[in-house]
Amino acid sequence: MEDDVSVRESLEKIRNKLLVMSGKGGVGKTSVSVNLSLALAARGFKVGLMDVDIHGPDIPRMLGLSGMIGIDENQKMVPMSYSENLKVVSIESLISDKDQAIIWRGPKKNAAIKQFIGDVAWGELDYLIIDSPPGTGDEPLTVAQTIPDAKAIIVTTPQEISLADVRKSINFCKALSIEIFGIIENMSGFTCPNCGTMVYLFGSGGGEHMSQSFEIPFLGKIPFDTRMVLCADSGTSFQEKFADAQVAKVFIELAEKIAGKNSNIRRTHQMKFAIPTENGKLTAHFGHCIEFALLDVENNKIVKKEIAVPPPHEPGVLPKWLGQLKVNVVIAGGMGPRAVDLLKEQGIIVIIGAPIETPETLVMSYLNKTLDGGKNLCDGGDHHNCGGH
């Protein structure tokens, strides 16, 4: 059938498909889908976010997207663009009255989900994140049958009632031969803003124990932060507004884990590398270097190189400066742990212990996955402390 051909052609251009699901509602599954997508897109990956929660589509509002989906010259739907690296499709963007109830039975929902794949001009993607409604009904079943290589990320909270429903999601995946990519424990502890005490609102460690008992990878714990609610309601990116928050750091770590487990992905789309240099090659002195080589990469090729002089030497300045330049990866000989943390807060991947080579050689080694970090060339002694740069 023509529809099946369109679906197959679209899927062939998408390298990894991740189905985000939960056994019950209210565990923050959609928030996880949105923030994983933002974190992956910020790292230079091309990401599509597909909202298949037909009856409760929230993703456009959470991202501050409004308006209707357009149609291109090939009569394909054009996904809404949050950024250069993140595209979004949701049923909400196809109806003029955003408060209209969607009263559809299974066959109609199944057809809509297939249209979201085959009739949308996704183009080439590194990741398609699929936000499914809670439970094991029509929507996740259609995704599993339509995208047989989709992998599941199961979101839970630590409380037992949520974990009981997670077991059903795990058995659903087993019955349909869906590979489970991992489990994420959301709302895992709340830090009191007054005294700093960690309060476990829904218990602690349930998701991790579940992953161990079922021998499923545990991806991480996301703490509770009331500012997440405010950002979702206002359509603001939490990671951009509160980059130093623990939740933002956790999503960076989750994105790194996902990218690491998908080793077939090469960071090839519109990435920017920063390398401290001296005399045309990498220098070990990250915090005190006189210049940075900035290299732009598109489709696995270096398309632009420029030399930039960093701002005057002060603790904490370089990471913010590199973040403002939209740098995705820093390749360095060495730096202190504080500098690494500050760069990661900016959403920047850090490679330490790189060999003394030209910037071009280092970038191509990274893209070809042959660049291995070695010994940290910063000794951290009193005469040279890169820790706060």
Secondary structure per residue as TSV (DSSP state, phi and psi in degrees):
chain	resnum	aa	ss	phi	psi
A	1	M	-	360.0	152.2
A	2	E	H	-62.6	-37.9
A	3	D	H	-62.8	-41.1
A	4	D	H	-65.1	-36.7
A	5	V	H	-65.0	-42.9
A	6	S	H	-63.0	-41.4
A	7	V	H	-62.9	-46.7
A	8	R	H	-62.3	-42.2
A	9	E	H	-64.6	-38.7
A	10	S	H	-66.3	-44.6
A	11	L	H	-66.9	-29.7
A	12	E	H	-64.2	-21.3
A	13	K	T	-93.8	0.5
A	14	I	E	-112.6	118.9
A	15	R	E	-74.9	-42.0
A	16	N	E	-135.5	135.5
A	17	K	E	-121.3	124.8
A	18	L	E	-121.7	120.0
A	19	L	E	-96.3	113.2
A	20	V	E	-92.8	119.8
A	21	M	E	-138.2	166.9
A	22	S	-	-149.0	155.3
A	23	G	S	-75.9	-25.4
A	24	K	S	-144.3	164.9
A	25	G	S	-80.1	163.7
A	26	G	S	84.6	10.5
A	27	V	S	-98.0	0.7
A	28	G	-	85.1	26.9
A	29	K	H	-61.4	-45.9
A	30	T	H	-66.5	-38.8
A	31	S	H	-59.7	-40.1
A	32	V	H	-65.5	-43.8
A	33	S	H	-57.9	-47.1
A	34	V	H	-63.1	-47.5
A	35	N	H	-75.2	-30.1
A	36	L	H	-63.5	-42.2
A	37	S	H	-62.5	-44.4
A	38	L	H	-62.5	-42.2
A	39	A	H	-66.7	-41.9
A	40	L	H	-67.2	-41.6
A	41	A	H	-63.9	-37.6
A	42	A	H	-66.4	-20.4
A	43	R	T	-93.4	9.5
A	44	G	T	97.6	0.4
A	45	F	-	-83.1	147.9
A	46	K	-	-83.7	119.8
A	47	V	E	-125.7	135.8
A	48	G	E	-111.9	136.8
A	49	L	E	-117.9	113.3
A	50	M	E	-110.5	117.6
A	51	D	E	-93.0	102.8
A	52	V	-	-103.9	16.5
A	53	D	-	-80.8	83.3
A	54	I	T	-60.6	-39.4
A	55	H	T	-88.0	-16.3
A	56	G	S	-140.4	61.9
A	57	P	-	-76.9	115.1
A	58	D	-	-117.0	-12.5
A	59	I	H	-60.8	-45.1
A	60	P	H	-56.2	-42.0
A	61	R	H	-67.9	-36.9
A	62	M	H	-67.0	-25.6
A	63	L	T	-99.8	2.4
A	64	G	T	72.5	25.4
A	65	L	-	-95.1	137.4
A	66	S	-	-136.5	174.4
A	67	G	S	91.1	-171.4
A	68	M	-	-115.7	153.6
A	69	I	-	-69.4	138.3
A	70	G	E	-94.4	177.8
A	71	I	E	-124.5	134.3
A	72	D	-	-90.8	-174.4
A	73	E	T	-68.9	-17.1
A	74	N	T	-96.2	13.3
A	75	Q	S	62.6	30.3
A	76	K	-	-100.1	145.8
A	77	M	E	-70.3	137.3
A	78	V	E	-98.4	115.5
A	79	P	-	-61.5	150.6
A	80	M	E	-70.0	142.3
A	81	S	E	-105.2	117.5
A	82	Y	E	-84.2	-39.8
A	83	S	E	-152.8	-178.5
A	84	E	T	-62.6	-26.8
A	85	N	T	-107.9	-1.3
A	86	L	E	-130.5	119.8
A	87	K	E	-114.4	149.4
A	88	V	E	-135.6	138.3
A	89	V	E	-131.4	132.8
A	90	S	E	-150.0	150.5
A	91	I	G	-61.2	-27.6
A	92	E	G	-62.9	-29.1
A	93	S	G	-82.0	4.3
A	94	L	G	-112.2	-2.0
A	95	I	-	-121.8	140.2
A	96	S	S	-75.4	-35.0
A	97	D	-	-94.8	103.7
A	98	K	T	-67.5	-17.1
A	99	D	T	-96.1	4.5
A	100	Q	-	-70.4	133.7
A	101	A	-	-76.3	137.1
A	102	I	-	-94.9	108.1
A	103	I	-	-110.6	84.0
A	104	W	-	-122.9	144.8
A	105	R	-	-89.1	177.0
A	106	G	H	-51.3	-52.7
A	107	P	H	-57.6	-39.2
A	108	K	H	-69.4	-38.8
A	109	K	H	-65.4	-40.9
A	110	N	H	-61.3	-42.7
A	111	A	H	-64.8	-38.9
A	112	A	H	-64.9	-41.8
A	113	I	H	-63.8	-41.1
A	114	K	H	-64.8	-35.3
A	115	Q	H	-65.7	-37.0
A	116	F	H	-60.5	-22.7
A	117	I	H	-95.2	-56.6
A	118	G	H	-80.8	-28.4
A	119	D	T	-102.4	13.6
A	120	V	B	-113.7	135.9
A	121	A	-	-82.3	72.7
A	122	W	-	-70.2	-34.7
A	123	G	-	72.3	-159.9
A	124	E	S	-82.1	128.7
A	125	L	E	-128.0	146.6
A	126	D	E	-81.3	-37.2
A	127	Y	E	-140.0	137.5
A	128	L	E	-114.3	113.0
A	129	I	E	-95.5	122.4
A	130	I	E	-111.2	113.6
A	131	D	E	-91.1	111.2
A	132	S	-	-99.4	152.8
A	133	P	-	-68.5	160.6
A	134	P	S	-64.0	155.6
A	135	G	S	95.0	-168.3
A	136	T	S	-127.3	44.8
A	137	G	S	-91.5	-149.4
A	138	D	H	-58.9	-43.8
A	139	E	H	-65.1	-54.2
A	140	P	H	-63.9	-31.4
A	141	L	H	-64.3	-43.8
A	142	T	H	-63.4	-42.4
A	143	V	H	-60.2	-45.8
A	144	A	H	-61.8	-38.3
A	145	Q	H	-77.9	-30.4
A	146	T	H	-86.5	-33.3
A	147	I	-	-120.8	80.7
A	148	P	T	-64.5	-20.2
A	149	D	T	-97.1	11.6
A	150	A	-	-67.5	142.7
A	151	K	E	-112.4	146.4
A	152	A	E	-98.0	136.2
A	153	I	E	-112.9	120.1
A	154	I	E	-102.8	126.5
A	155	V	E	-104.5	134.4
A	156	T	E	-142.0	168.8
A	157	T	-	-108.2	167.3
A	158	P	S	-70.4	-15.5
A	159	Q	S	-71.2	151.6
A	160	E	H	-64.1	-37.4
A	161	I	H	-64.3	-34.3
A	162	S	H	-71.4	-40.1
A	163	L	H	-64.8	-34.3
A	164	A	H	-61.3	-39.1
A	165	D	H	-74.6	-28.3
A	166	V	H	-63.2	-36.5
A	167	R	H	-58.5	-36.3
A	168	K	H	-66.0	-40.0
A	169	S	H	-63.5	-40.8
A	170	I	H	-62.7	-44.8
A	171	N	H	-66.9	-33.7
A	172	F	H	-59.2	-47.2
A	173	C	H	-63.9	-40.6
A	174	K	H	-64.1	-41.2
A	175	A	H	-64.2	-31.9
A	176	L	T	-102.2	8.6
A	177	S	T	58.7	39.9
A	178	I	-	-91.1	125.6
A	179	E	E	-69.2	131.2
A	180	I	E	-91.9	113.3
A	181	F	E	-69.2	-36.0
A	182	G	E	166.5	172.7
A	183	I	E	-113.5	137.7
A	184	I	E	-116.8	129.5
A	185	E	E	-96.3	112.1
A	186	N	-	-97.5	160.8
A	187	M	S	55.7	42.6
A	188	S	-	-94.1	77.3
A	189	G	-	96.0	147.1
A	190	F	E	-133.8	126.1
A	191	T	E	-87.9	119.9
A	192	C	-	-62.2	125.4
A	193	P	T	-69.4	-15.3
A	194	N	T	-91.0	-47.6
A	195	C	T	-112.2	-10.4
A	196	G	-	80.8	4.8
A	197	T	-	-74.9	137.6
A	198	M	E	-82.2	123.2
A	199	V	E	-112.7	126.0
A	200	Y	-	-94.7	92.7
A	201	L	T	-63.4	-35.4
A	202	F	T	-119.9	26.2
A	203	G	-	87.9	-170.7
A	204	S	S	-149.4	136.9
A	205	G	S	82.4	2.2
A	206	G	H	-61.6	-42.9
A	207	G	H	-64.6	-39.7
A	208	E	H	-66.7	-42.1
A	209	H	H	-63.9	-38.5
A	210	M	H	-61.9	-45.0
A	211	S	H	-62.7	-36.5
A	212	Q	H	-68.3	-42.7
A	213	S	H	-67.8	-32.0
A	214	F	H	-97.2	1.1
A	215	E	T	55.8	49.7
A	216	I	-	-114.8	139.2
A	217	P	-	-56.7	136.7
A	218	F	E	-101.3	119.1
A	219	L	E	-85.8	-30.2
A	220	G	E	152.8	172.6
A	221	K	E	-111.4	135.4
A	222	I	-	-110.5	117.9
A	223	P	-	-71.2	164.1
A	224	F	B	-84.8	133.3
A	225	D	-	-140.3	118.4
A	226	T	H	-61.6	-23.3
A	227	R	H	-69.0	-21.9
A	228	M	H	-61.0	-39.9
A	229	V	H	-64.5	-45.1
A	230	L	H	-62.3	-41.3
A	231	C	H	-67.4	-41.3
A	232	A	H	-63.0	-41.8
A	233	D	H	-67.3	-30.7
A	234	S	H	-96.7	-0.3
A	235	G	T	69.4	34.7
A	236	T	-	-112.3	141.6
A	237	S	-	-73.1	117.0
A	238	F	H	-62.0	-40.0
A	239	Q	H	-66.5	-31.3
A	240	E	H	-79.6	-38.5
A	241	K	H	-79.4	-34.0
A	242	F	T	-128.0	61.0
A	243	A	T	-63.1	-23.8
A	244	D	T	-90.2	-1.4
A	245	A	S	-73.6	153.0
A	246	Q	H	-61.9	-38.1
A	247	V	H	-60.3	-44.4
A	248	A	H	-61.4	-41.1
A	249	K	H	-64.2	-37.9
A	250	V	H	-64.4	-41.2
A	251	F	H	-67.2	-32.9
A	252	I	H	-61.8	-45.3
A	253	E	H	-63.5	-40.3
A	254	L	H	-63.1	-42.4
A	255	A	H	-61.9	-39.7
A	256	E	H	-65.6	-39.7
A	257	K	H	-64.1	-44.2
A	258	I	H	-62.7	-45.3
A	259	A	H	-64.7	-37.6
A	260	G	H	-67.7	-38.0
A	261	K	H	-74.0	-25.6
A	262	N	-	-95.1	72.4
A	263	S	T	-69.0	-12.3
A	264	N	T	-77.6	-11.1
A	265	I	-	-80.7	128.8
A	266	R	-	-110.5	136.1
A	267	R	-	-75.7	89.1
A	268	T	-	-115.5	-7.8
A	269	H	S	-104.0	109.4
A	270	Q	S	47.8	59.5
A	271	M	E	-106.9	154.1
A	272	K	E	-124.1	128.4
A	273	F	E	-108.6	144.1
A	274	A	E	-124.8	130.0
A	275	I	E	-134.2	121.5
A	276	P	E	-68.5	129.4
A	277	T	E	-132.2	159.6
A	278	E	E	-152.2	127.5
A	279	N	T	56.3	37.3
A	280	G	T	82.2	2.5
A	281	K	E	-133.3	166.5
A	282	L	E	-56.4	137.7
A	283	T	-	-112.6	147.3
A	284	A	S	-73.2	-16.5
A	285	H	-	-92.2	81.8
A	286	F	T	-60.6	-51.7
A	287	G	T	-70.0	-23.5
A	288	H	T	-116.9	14.9
A	289	C	-	-68.7	152.7
A	290	I	S	-88.8	-16.9
A	291	E	E	-158.8	159.1
A	292	F	E	-120.8	137.4
A	293	A	E	-88.1	124.1
A	294	L	E	-108.9	120.6
A	295	L	E	-121.5	126.0
A	296	D	E	-94.8	135.7
A	297	V	E	-122.6	134.0
A	298	E	E	-135.7	130.8
A	299	N	T	50.4	45.9
A	300	N	T	69.2	18.2
A	301	K	E	-129.0	141.8
A	302	I	E	-77.4	118.7
A	303	V	E	-107.9	-13.6
A	304	K	E	-157.8	140.8
A	305	K	E	-137.8	135.9
A	306	E	E	-144.2	157.2
A	307	I	E	-106.3	129.0
A	308	A	E	-123.0	137.6
A	309	V	-	-91.3	123.9
A	310	P	-	-70.5	162.2
A	311	P	-	-66.7	166.6
A	312	P	-	-52.3	145.9
A	313	H	-	-67.7	112.7
A	314	E	-	-148.4	146.6
A	315	P	T	-57.1	131.8
A	316	G	T	84.3	-6.4
A	317	V	H	-76.2	-44.7
A	318	L	H	-58.9	-47.7
A	319	P	H	-58.2	-41.6
A	320	K	H	-65.8	-40.6
A	321	W	H	-62.5	-45.2
A	322	L	H	-66.4	-35.4
A	323	G	H	-64.3	-40.0
A	324	Q	H	-65.5	-28.0
A	325	L	T	-81.2	1.4
A	326	K	T	64.4	35.2
A	327	V	-	-72.9	136.9
A	328	N	-	-100.0	-33.3
A	329	V	E	-137.7	133.4
A	330	V	E	-110.5	126.4
A	331	I	E	-109.1	121.4
A	332	A	-	-136.4	160.0
A	333	G	S	-76.1	-41.5
A	334	G	-	-171.0	158.5
A	335	M	-	-166.6	162.9
A	336	G	-	-77.0	162.4
A	337	P	H	-62.1	-31.9
A	338	R	H	-65.6	-41.0
A	339	A	H	-63.0	-40.9
A	340	V	H	-59.8	-46.0
A	341	D	H	-62.1	-42.4
A	342	L	H	-65.4	-37.7
A	343	L	H	-67.1	-41.4
A	344	K	H	-65.3	-32.9
A	345	E	H	-62.5	-26.8
A	346	Q	T	-85.3	2.5
A	347	G	T	77.7	25.2
A	348	I	-	-103.4	130.9
A	349	I	E	-75.8	136.8
A	350	V	E	-119.7	125.6
A	351	I	E	-112.8	121.2
A	352	I	-	-114.6	149.2
A	353	G	S	82.9	23.5
A	354	A	-	-70.9	152.4
A	355	P	-	-73.4	160.0
A	356	I	S	-77.0	91.6
A	357	E	-	-134.1	175.0
A	358	T	-	-69.6	155.0
A	359	P	H	-57.1	-39.6
A	360	E	H	-62.1	-42.8
A	361	T	H	-63.6	-42.3
A	362	L	H	-66.0	-42.8
A	363	V	H	-65.2	-44.6
A	364	M	H	-66.1	-34.9
A	365	S	H	-63.6	-40.1
A	366	Y	H	-62.9	-47.7
A	367	L	H	-65.3	-32.1
A	368	N	T	-87.8	3.9
A	369	K	T	61.1	35.9
A	370	T	-	-115.5	5.5
A	371	L	-	-93.0	109.5
A	372	D	-	-108.0	130.7
A	373	G	-	-67.1	141.9
A	374	G	-	-118.2	-144.3
A	375	K	S	-69.2	137.2
A	376	N	-	-65.6	116.2
A	377	L	S	-77.7	-6.9
A	378	C	-	-90.0	118.2
A	379	D	-	-78.8	-13.0
A	380	G	-	70.3	15.8
A	381	G	-	-76.1	179.1
A	382	D	T	-65.7	-29.5
A	383	H	T	-79.8	-15.9
A	384	H	-	-153.1	99.4
A	385	N	-	-117.0	108.2
A	386	C	-	-89.2	3.5
A	387	G	T	-58.5	-32.2
A	388	G	T	-109.4	14.9
A	389	H	-	-91.1	360.0
